[in-house]
Amino acid sequence: MLSQPEDLLLYEYDGSVEVARPDCVVFPGSTADVVEVVRLAAQHHVPLVGRGAGTGLSGGALAREGGIVTSFARMNRILEIDVENQRATVQPGVVNADLSLAVQHTGLHFAPDPSSQKACTIGGNVSENSGGPHTLAYGVTTNHVLALEVVLPTGETVRLGSAAVDPPGYDLTGVFVGSEGTFGLVTEITVRLVRLPEAVETLLAVYDLVDDATQTVAEITARGITPAACEMMDGWTIRAVEDYVHAGFPLDAAAVLLIEVDGLSEVVEKEAEAVAQVCTLHHARSVRVARDTAERDLLWKGRKNAFGAAGRVSPSYYTQDGVIPRTKLPATLRHIGEISRKYNLAIGNVFHAGDGNLHPIILFDQRNKQQFRDAVSAADEIIEFCIAAGGSITGEHGVGMEKDRLMPLLFSEADLDLMKRVRGVFNPMGLLNPGKIFPTSKGCGEIYVRPQPAGAVRSA
Amino acid sequence: MSRATSVISENLAAVLGSGQILTNPDQLRGYLIGGKTPQAAIRPGSDQEVAEIVRFARSEKLTLVPTGARTKRNMHIPMNEFDAALDMVRIDRVVAYDPADLTLSVEPGLRLSRLQGVLAEHGQFLPLGPPFADRATVGGTIASGVDSPLRQFYGTARDYVLGMEFVTGDGRVVKSGGRVVKNVSGYDLHKLLIGSFGSLGVITKVNFRTFPVVTSMRAFIALFDSAQDAVEMRHRIAQSPLRPLTLEILSPYAGELCLGDLARDAMDAKLPGGLSQGHWTLLVCFAGTGRVLERYERDIPLLARPGQAALLEEKTASVALARVQEFLPIALESSPGAVILRISVLPSEIARALDDGALAATREEIPWAAMARGVGVIYFALLPTALGGRSRVDRAVDTLFEAFPSGRESVTIAWRADPGGESLPLRKTSRNDLEQMRKIKHAFDPSRVFAPDPLAAWI
């Protein structure tokens, strides 16, 4: 347990722009320990917040109202690997990439791959229903979680779902995944493992116009091609990344698409050809296929470090996570360009284009009050555009304490009320992760931004 | 005229129009559910009307059963006393369809087969393949959570339903999720509605992700001497890089019922000896073009024993798949006392589960047929030759309940040919999340307006 102010400092932050200091941090080593912690917290009415690696991007793991942060750092064992049935059971503190590494020799992997996968934990992935570049074809965390053991704020330990598919009764596992730590503390997770593809091709398509890149994505979708991943980076991002990672992206391009196809070698061959054809049709300057694993890894390294790169070139930045229907991609990127010009603020775009999941990075200098206000207005306008286009306020980062105020833009009072009642089924006293997801002040839809500290690195 | 009938006709006729409230016994016979007939059938035309009916039912302490095409009337759903059927078939529009986004928003009363027709015009489809596929509605398919052979490749509704609107027991229209393919805004409440049998709310709109249609489908049919041998081929396919669309294993009698003539034709032409009685059948479908198809056609036979697998061309493959998809109706039709269990196990336990089932049925001298999906879901049909063998059926059911005691697996009674017949055994369960499920029911439907009660299947 930690309770000295200097120790707690580390737990004030996650990967988001939010800050909140807990009163203490505890490190349970077992489910029984977690039960003890929960009982104590309940007895003394102290808020309780679960925490994995603290890589979250919406303040989900921060103690907004103080209290106890329960770190799962010590509960990091892989409990069972069942190769025959393609299942694994893990403790919540297991690092995402470590599970895939542990089963690599069996030809399997855990498919959800957030950019922070080398640090983020599977417990955190479950709470946030995390995505990642390859969720386009493989689905997000919820599609891979079969069963959970959870400790509820009442101190009860409950098993949800089952290792076998289709457990009878209501899909409690389904509603628990993505509940952002407001239902219970997850102590054990049974996931599906997916066979590694026989073949992989990674294509880099380079464009002189952003519009051509977004049109390409819309057409790939419309043709019914589902690549394993389809990521876009605009010119600003390319230059920031190249300066940092040296992945070989062309510095003069307006945009690149990083598209991966995988599966049976015959399927990959056919799809790579189809993808390249669409890229060319939409005026890609060049379409390059990564020659080997090293080149593929370097391209991905560039993509996955884009946010770190942004942190190096701007004093402050703010990232959003809005989602739009994929046909609206060209119009949305044009609109973001207009907003950028209107406020005279650089906005980088690096995102999961195939899913329509945007991550505009708005750059500003927090010392400049006007710029700060403009950044807030720009963010506001982008998210309003997403909602008007039939989209969503968050695709994978979660609502947390960052987007709670936006929830009324998407959901009616009746919708939010039922969600709260369902939270009450698991967390009746509101002891767990208070001040998250639901707007604290009624009917308010304004955007709330705090500047990213200079040089901070985060990923998405 | 009962109190329910008169209260409903007097108060709701003005709202819905008198033609939308059925009280004539002849008409109501079509709404026989679990052997009982409702006092009225109410046919709302919009989600607002549904909300109004639910509020009215709540205030009058009436109970409702949402219905669609009523193809699931043979499903075994514990049901509280009910007053009226809430017939959703008039709420049947395609609200929004954006082929280029591969997203769809549709109302529950629409027939799935008709919806597939609309999607097909744009080269797309939904991988829902319920039993009674020609008549089932979208809402019934989702609310009952029935699965299909296509889950082998596409997963189940929980993987491609993006959001929903529904009316809860307090008569409010509520939504969750959205219409985009990736979304973590708010809780995924719609997942609770899938397979809830209308016990939590009345689905008024479902948002789906759509998929490109399957072209050039082929299948292999392979015969085995034992369930174990068939399941081993399933394992070999699972360990290969191949990703078939469907994979089902049929017991000898199930194979005969579904595929008898087809298998004989295919096998007689291609395999020396042809189809003989007593074989287990594995049907695996796959699709693609050109070299992809060639790859499947080359590799799958290598995973069977030499000369054991016969290729079915597109037309025959489609017929075979359609029959396997209709296994449940076919089995129900074959016996007046049919009781079909649904057994969920890990794939490594499929063979054991099939053996346990065979043993339990044989010991009670009940004819049986089984279909196992490659993912580990088994439909085990007890098919007594006549009604009245109930105690034998009960004993077989109990034996199977006891054979799968842990929370890792599950056995439920899924379908029965005579839903109005004697009550069937309840299942003891070691699950410890029942309390949370009951509270979920209370959160959605505090006054218990909705009569279906799936949680009552356990003690």
Interface residues (C-beta under 8 A of the other chain):
Chain A: D82 E84 N85 Q86 R87 G107 E128 N129 G131 T135 G139 V140 T142 N143 E156 T157 V158 R159 L160 S162 A163 A164 V165 D166 P167 P168 G169 Y170 D171 L172 G174 V175 V177 G178 S179 R195 P197 E198 A218 T221 A222 G224 G263 L264 E266 V267 E269 K270 V323 I324 P325 R326 T327 H352 D355 G356 N357 G390 G391 S392 I393 T394 G395 E396 H397 G398 V399 K403 M407 L410 F411 S412 A414 D415 L416 D417 L418 M419 R421 V422 R423 G424 V425 F426 I437
Chain B: D98 P99 A100 D101 L102 T103 G123 Q124 G145 D147 G155 T156 R158 D159 T168 R172 V173 V174 K175 S176 G178 R179 V180 V181 K182 N183 V184 S185 G186 Y187 D188 L189 K191 L192 I194 G195 S196 L200 F211 P212 H235 A238 Q239 P241 L242 R243 G288 T289 G290 R291 V292 E294 R295 R342 S344 V345 L346 P347 S348 E349 V375 G376 V377 G407 R408 E409 S410 T412 R431 N432 D433 L434 Q436 M437 K439 I440 K441 H442 A443 F444 P454 L455 A457 W458
